[in-house]
Amino acid sequence: MKQIPTAAQENSLRKLLTGNHIDRERVISLQPPEMRPRMRKFIKAKRYNEMLVEILLSDLSCASKQVKDKPSDQFLRRMTVRCFAAAVDGILFGLKQLAQASGELQGYKFTSDELFLLTETPVEPKSGKRPKFPVFRDNLKQTFRLFARIYGTDCPTDFNQSGFNSMCETFELRHRLMHPKSYVTFCVTDDEKQKCA
């Protein structure tokens, strides 16, 4: 059953999520002592994520404008692909931080595999082997699904759309650009540029 917050609860949530430091601390101080560190961790993750995303999207916007002005410039094409991949990586990392912080806030019990996905570090080293981290496509899917699970909802994202496939191909392109083997593999074709767009 969906609970509707009272006016006082809405006001407290507004202060907690968008208020200044003093407002947030007042709201947090009214909570049980065991909840306070988890609330602060969530607010910190939210704030850091917002700042990171703003910078990354600004970089991507700037790169996109430049490549539109000079569409055949290979440097600008490579820069735009890198900015795009950095933005997606940063957003995904922030989503993981928020998932972990909000899960802890709600009392969600993470499995060691879930924590490995969110923290990207092994929780329990097994026999000296480092566990294999999922490839980008699976990493994104698992993160979105875990985030939805933490909030008790189904993941609404359709991973079978052409846009998702283009994004995954752009990440493969970014990998190729970051580890060039020849001049030919260092160029961004018109088709690759279009997929990134």
Order of alpha helices (4+ residues) and beta strands (2+ residues): alpha-alpha-alpha-alpha-alpha-alpha-alpha-alpha
